[in-house]
């Protein structure tokens, strides 16, 4: 009980006693800090359910303090989600945004919500993307063999078109993997159809990455693009010739230099033709151009 009272006092110290309150970005930091403190106490043997009940009682008593009421409510929601979630062991990291997890001898593939990382394997885009290996290595180092909580999201589909379960990933101490990876520059904040329930946190994480110029923002100009093609030295009858290695299945526009991934276009309203939309979808991997995932971009142009 003393530990629970300590947590209440901790909340009060962080939040103050403002009566009229509008949630701010800083609240995310406060909520995550409180969750980490509570989870640390719970790891010592205190029941999470007991914490939830105690916080609900505390919230009722603080009904006139809008900020405390809001923050405690958010903490209760997170604790309930964790309580109702299952823990899994990460058995394989496919790339920066896809993992395989196991529980009770059952393996599931998880497509991590809210993040899109550069492709490591050419089979996905026709070429390896800038910072793809680094993003995959970071995910492997951070997640491989770890016990994680997989949290589904009512704002998103349960399963994607490839049969993967969609979920948020939390490490020990309520560390939010997606926000961590994005903040370190190993991926981009990604919205598919509708924002996720942690979308605000991911926006903040990406802004930090941009500000600090790390990862994809430092080495890839903040874009998904092919890595620089290596050069093969081939002996010829007339001497030595340098020939760039271009994957056989990379898509090259019919009219050379008519379109370019270096010209940033990400919305259908910026496209002037169906050919241009197809180029940006297939060659530049601007997946938002194909909202329904049927392979046809900007259906207003490509009817």
N, C-alpha and C positions, 0 to 999 in steps of 0.2 A: 504493500500500500504506500509506503514511503517513496518508492520509486515512481509510482503513478503520480503522487502529489508533486514530486520533483519535476515531472514532465509538464504538468499544468503550469507550474511556476516558470518553466523554461519557455513555454508558449507565451505567457504574459510578458516576459522580458523582451521577447522578440517583436511582439506586436503592438505594444502600447495600449492605449485606452480610447482610441478614436471612435466616436459615435456614428458619424456619417461616413460611409466608406465605399470606394469604388475599387475593385480588385486591380492590382498592378502586376507588372512583370516580375517584380521582386518577390511577390508571394510564392511563385514557383520555387524559388531558392529556399524560402522559409519552410514551405511544406516539405520539400525533400529533406531538409536538415532535421525537421521534427521526426519524419518517418525513420531516418537513419538512427536517431537517438532511441526511438521506441523499439525498433527492431533489435538494437543492441541489448536493450533491457530484456526483451522477449527471449533472446538467445540464452539468457541466464536462467530461464525457467518460468517467467511470468506468462500467463495465458494471453494470447492475442485477443480472444473473445472477451476476456475480463477487461482488457484495455478499451475495447470498443464500447462496452457498456458504460464504463466509467467516463469516457469522453462524451458519450451521448448525454449523460447526466450533467456533466460540466457545461456542455453547449446550451442546455435548457436554462441554466442559471445565468448564462452570459447572453441571453436573447437580446438585451438592449445594446450590446456592444457588437456592432455589425462586422467589424474586421475580425475579431476573435471568433465570432460565430461562423463567419465564412471559412476561416482557416481551419478551425476544428472540424467543420463539416467536410472539408476537402480531405483532411487526414483520416477521418472515419471512413470515407468512401474508398480511399486507397487501402486501408487496413482490411476492409471487407473484401475488396478485390483479391488481395493477397491471400486472405483466409480461404477464399473459395477457389483459388487457383491451385495448380499442381506443380510440383517441382520435377524437373527433368535433368538428366545428365547429357551434356553436349558430346555426341560421339563422332561427329564429322562436321567440318566447316567446308561448305561447297565454295563459297566466296564471301564477300563482305556483307551480303544481305540475305543469304540463304544458309541454313544449318540443318543438321539432322540431330534429333534428340531421342533419348530412350527412357522409358519408365515401365517397370514391370515386364521387361523383355519385349516391349512393343516400341517400334521405332517410327517416328513421324518426321516429315520434312516440313520445316517452318520457313515461310517467306516473311522476313521481318518487316513490320509495318513502318512507314514514315521515312524510310531511307532508301536511296538508290546509289549503289556503289559502282565504280568503273568495272567493266568486264575484264576478268583475267583470261578467260578462255575464248579464243577466236570463234568457236562454234556458235556463240550467241549473237555476235554482231558482224562476223566476217573478219574481224581483226581484234588484236588485244588493245585495250584502251589505256590511255595515259593514267598512271597510278593504280591500275587494276591489281597488279601483283602486290603492291604495298597495302592496298585496302584488304586484300585477302589474307595477307600475312598478319595484319593487325587483328583481324577477326579471329584467326587461328590462335594467336598469342593470348588474346583476351578471353576467348570463349571455350576453346578446346579442352575437354575434360572437366569443365566447370559445372556445378549444380546451379541451374537457373530456374526462374519462374517465367512461364509462358502465359501471358495475359491476352485474352481475346478482347476485341473492341466492338461494341454494338454499333458504332458508326461505320464499320467496314464489313465487307463480306467475310464469311467464315473460312471459305476455301476459294483459292483463285482458279483460273482456267486450266492450270497445270496440275491441279489436285493438291497443292501445297496448303497447309494450314497457315492462316494469317495471324500473326501475334506480335505483341511487344515483348521484349526480352529484358528481364531484370536480373542483375547479378547480386551476389551477397551484399548486404547493406543497402539494398534498394537502389543500387547504381543502375541507371537507365542506359542500356547499351547504345541505343540509337543516338541519343543526345551526345554521349561520349564520343562515338565515332565521327559524328558530323562536326562536333566542336574541334576535333583534332584534324579535320580536313580529309577524312578517309571516305567521305560520301556526301551526297547532296540531300537536302530536305526534299521529300517527295510526297506529293498528294495524288492519290488515285481516286478519281470521282469526287470524294468528299474528304475534308480534313479529318484527321484522327482526333481522339480525345486529348492527346498530348501534343497537338500541333503547335501550340504556343511555345512549348519548351523547345521543340525542334527548330522553330524560327529563330529563337534566341541563340541556340547553339550554332546555327549557320551564320548568323550575324557576327558572332565571336570569331568564327573561322575566317570570315572575310576580313574582319578588322585586323586580325593577327597575321593574315596572309600565310596560311599553313596548308600543307597537303595539296589538294587539287586546285586551290586558289593560288598557290605559289608555283606549282610545276605544270599545271594544265590550263592556266588562264580561266579557271572556274568553269571549264567546259568538259563535256564528254567527247573525247576525240581519240583517233588512233595514236599509238605511240610512234615516235619517229622511226621510220623504216630503216632497218639496217642495210648495209651495202655489201653485196657479194662481189668478190674479186674472181673473175672468170678468165682463164687463159684462152686466148684466141690466136688465130693464125697470124694476126698482125701485132700481137702483143697482149697487154693486159687491159681489160675493159671493166669499168665499174658499173654494175647494174643494180638498181634498187630492187629489193625483194618486195613484191606486192602479192598478197594472198590471192589465190585463184578466184575465190568467190566474193571478192570485194566488188561493190557496185560502183561502176563508173558512169557518169552521165553521158548521154548520147552526144550532146554538144559540149565539148571540152570547155572547162572554166565558166560554164554558164551559171552554175551554182557552186557554193563553197560553204563548208562547215565553219570556216573562219568568220563568215557573216552570220552573226547570231540572230536566228529567227526561231521562235518557239511556239507561235500561235498560228492558227489557221487564217486569222485575219491578215497576217503578214504574207501569206502565200498568194502568188499571182496566177498559178496554174496547178493542175493536178500533178503534172510531172515534177514541179518544184516541191510540192508537198510530199510526194513519194521519195524524192531524193533526201529530204530532211528527216523523214521517218527511217528510211533504210540505211542511208550512209552516215547520218549524223546521230542516229538513235534518239530522235526527239519523240519519245513514246507518247507524250500527251496529245500528239496529233491524231492518234488512234485510240480514242476514248473507250470504244467497245471491244478493242482487242481482236478485230476480225481481219487485220492486215491491210485495211483500206483507210488511208488518212483523209481527214477533212472531207467528209462525205458530201458537203455542200459543193465542193469542187469536183470530186471524183464519183459522180453518180453513174 
